[in-house]
Amino acid sequence: MIRQTFTLRRISLLAVSLMLRPVVALEQGGATGAHAQEAQQILYRCDNLQEKSPRSTIGVKLYQGYDGWFFRKSDLENLFEVSDESLAAFKRVNEALAARGIHLVLMPMIPRGIVGRDKIPNDGLLSDMIYDPDFSARQFSAFIDALRQAGIDVVDINQILESAPDFDHSSYSFAADVHWTPDGARLVAEAVARKIRQIIPEKPNPTKFETSLSGEEVLIRGNLTKALNEVCQDKVPPDKLATFKTVQALTSLDALFADVAEGGDGRDLLHIVGTSYTDEALYYNFAGFLREFLKADVSSFSVAGGGLTDAIYGWTQKSGGLAKKPKVLLWEYSSLREILKENTIVSSAIVPAIFGACSGDLEIAAGEFAAGSNFAFDLPKTGERASNYYLHLNFSNAALTGFHITYRYADGNERIATFTNPTRVARLKDLYQRFPEERDDTPVGVSLQLENGLSTSGNVQLCRFPIDAFSRRPVSN
């Protein structure tokens, strides 16, 4: 069931407002009437782009805008729905991190149609769809509000842009690449730094970081540009980017060896998990700008192409990640619809991974298994709800890719689940799985089958979540 009801009412308002607009035909090669001047800014010949682009390597429908801009269909969304299940998944991550003393800040990326609104031809009246960037911006902010009402601290990039009237919105993103530019990354980093300093006030002796041009220029050859050159008659050149570097400003030799951890408790101030937007191996320098504005070091665990879950799941298992207990975790993700597909993974795998291996009263049962590819374990009866428990399996073989898990219940019924290790985060040796919640009772046995004929030894734990883990009050925004 979809939680939001505002979308249905505003669809009708959108339709009425667009019916009042003049309809002007626009072809890729030219235009007539009031839009002739704008149409002259169509730079490349890409005949029948909407029909041909789904057959490109990225397999999505594309639209050409002005000044060399191109949009994916997903960049031109009018509505941003979030289900009750998705909200519950984010809320559980928030509460799990809070139980570990970590403050979650979620940062959904704003769609390019909103920031590139001036580059959309024919006032958004496209050949096979209608797009209204003002309506889309309001819906994006409503999406942010829905997350906040669930108790999650969220960065609203649309509000950041609206609060910067002198910032050229079209400079936020590349024209023929889906990512933000360093200008966009810098604008958002400054606002995020202010938010984090509201959560964690600045330490007495801040560390100075300085950002400057690196002197190097790179060509941005993303998947969008590559796909365009598969289907367009004219060559679409890559965007050129002057890169930045951020370094610690040393005021003395002592500063070179100083502990840059935030405060005196040895905890890091901020970790980042996310996608290519915040991956330090790429060219946007978001983490560098954050260091400059925060006057503190940050660690990025983002993974290009990792989607919603790869980076945060890898972060839970890395020795420099969750084990360091940062004060704030910034979780960036780029596809707003991805949570609709992956809320089960978030709830069943990432939430227990945040709690990790259990001990003491939280360890209900434990055992070891010899090398093999098939394992079966009997589990003790708990007499409690399945949602209170999870499995933790540790493997000797870090090259494992996927698993088939079969849960067996006292009445003889079984439930089969499949789990795949994140493809872009290698060398993970732990599997965390919350019990299926379709049933109230816990399973009395579990069997595990490894994929691809691989073999491993290891150990298994049946863990209980802390009693008050999911009853915390919402964070403030």
Rosetta blueprint (number, residue, H / E / L):
1 M L
2 I E
3 R L
4 Q L
5 T L
6 F H
7 T H
8 L H
9 R H
10 R H
11 I H
12 S H
13 L H
14 L H
15 A H
16 V H
17 S H
18 L H
19 M H
20 L L
21 R L
22 P L
23 V L
24 V L
25 A L
26 L E
27 E E
28 Q L
29 G L
30 G E
31 A E
32 T L
33 G H
34 A H
35 H H
36 A H
37 Q H
38 E H
39 A H
40 Q L
41 Q L
42 I L
43 L L
44 Y L
45 R L
46 C L
47 D L
48 N L
49 L H
50 Q H
51 E H
52 K H
53 S H
54 P H
55 R H
56 S L
57 T L
58 I L
59 G L
60 V L
61 K L
62 L E
63 Y E
64 Q E
65 G L
66 Y H
67 D H
68 G H
69 W L
70 F E
71 F E
72 R E
73 K H
74 S H
75 D H
76 L H
77 E L
78 N L
79 L L
80 F L
81 E L
82 V L
83 S E
84 D H
85 E H
86 S H
87 L H
88 A H
89 A H
90 F H
91 K H
92 R H
93 V H
94 N H
95 E H
96 A H
97 L H
98 A H
99 A H
100 R L
101 G L
102 I L
103 H E
104 L E
105 V E
106 L E
107 M E
108 P E
109 M L
110 I L
111 P L
112 R H
113 G H
114 I H
115 V H
116 G L
117 R H
118 D H
119 K H
120 I L
121 P H
122 N H
123 D H
124 G H
125 L E
126 L L
127 S L
128 D L
129 M L
130 I E
131 Y L
132 D L
133 P H
134 D H
135 F H
136 S H
137 A H
138 R H
139 Q H
140 F H
141 S H
142 A H
143 F H
144 I H
145 D H
146 A H
147 L H
148 R H
149 Q H
150 A L
151 G L
152 I L
153 D E
154 V E
155 V L
156 D L
157 I H
158 N H
159 Q H
160 I H
161 L H
162 E H
163 S L
164 A L
165 P L
166 D L
167 F L
168 D L
169 H H
170 S H
171 S H
172 Y L
173 S E
174 F L
175 A L
176 A L
177 D L
178 V L
179 H L
180 W E
181 T L
182 P H
183 D H
184 G H
185 A H
186 R H
187 L H
188 V H
189 A H
190 E H
191 A H
192 V H
193 A H
194 R H
195 K H
196 I H
197 R H
198 Q H
199 I H
200 I L
201 P L
202 E L
203 K L
204 P L
205 N L
206 P L
207 T L
208 K L
209 F E
210 E E
211 T E
212 S E
213 L E
214 S E
215 G E
216 E E
217 E E
218 V E
219 L E
220 I E
221 R L
222 G L
223 N H
224 L H
225 T H
226 K H
227 A H
228 L H
229 N H
230 E H
231 V H
232 C L
233 Q L
234 D L
235 K L
236 V L
237 P L
238 P L
239 D E
240 K E
241 L E
242 A E
243 T E
244 F E
245 K E
246 T E
247 V E
248 Q E
249 A L
250 L L
251 T L
252 S L
253 L H
254 D H
255 A H
256 L H
257 F L
258 A L
259 D L
260 V L
261 A L
262 E L
263 G L
264 G L
265 D L
266 G L
267 R L
268 D L
269 L L
270 L E
271 H E
272 I E
273 V E
274 G L
275 T L
276 S L
277 Y L
278 T L
279 D L
280 E L
281 A L
282 L L
283 Y L
284 Y L
285 N L
286 F H
287 A H
288 G H
289 F H
290 L H
291 R H
292 E H
293 F H
294 L H
295 K L
296 A L
297 D L
298 V E
299 S E
300 S E
301 F L
302 S L
303 V L
304 A L
305 G L
306 G L
307 G L
308 L L
309 T L
310 D H
311 A H
312 I H
313 Y H
314 G H
315 W H
316 T H
317 Q H
318 K L
319 S L
320 G L
321 G L
322 L H
323 A H
324 K H
325 K L
326 P L
327 K L
328 V E
329 L E
330 L E
331 W E
332 E E
333 Y E
334 S L
335 S L
336 L L
337 R L
338 E H
339 I H
340 L H
341 K H
342 E H
343 N H
344 T H
345 I H
346 V H
347 S H
348 S H
349 A H
350 I H
351 V H
352 P H
353 A H
354 I H
355 F H
356 G L
357 A L
358 C L
359 S L
360 G H
361 D H
362 L H
363 E E
364 I E
365 A E
366 A E
367 G E
368 E E
369 F E
370 A E
371 A E
372 G E
373 S L
374 N E
375 F E
376 A E
377 F E
378 D E
379 L L
380 P L
381 K L
382 T L
383 G L
384 E L
385 R L
386 A H
387 S H
388 N H
389 Y E
390 Y E
391 L E
392 H E
393 L E
394 N E
395 F E
396 S L
397 N L
398 A L
399 A L
400 L L
401 T L
402 G E
403 F E
404 H E
405 I E
406 T E
407 Y E
408 R E
409 Y L
410 A L
411 D L
412 G L
413 N L
414 E E
415 R E
416 I E
417 A E
418 T E
419 F E
420 T E
421 N L
422 P L
423 T L
424 R L
425 V L
426 A L
427 R L
428 L L
429 K L
430 D E
431 L E
432 Y E
433 Q E
434 R E
435 F L
436 P L
437 E L
438 E L
439 R L
440 D L
441 D L
442 T L
443 P L
444 V L
445 G E
446 V E
447 S E
448 L E
449 Q E
450 L E
451 E L
452 N L
453 G L
454 L L
455 S L
456 T E
457 S E
458 G E
459 N E
460 V E
461 Q E
462 L E
463 C E
464 R E
465 F L
466 P L
467 I L
468 D L
469 A L
470 F L
471 S L
472 R L
473 R L
474 P L
475 V L
476 S L
477 N L
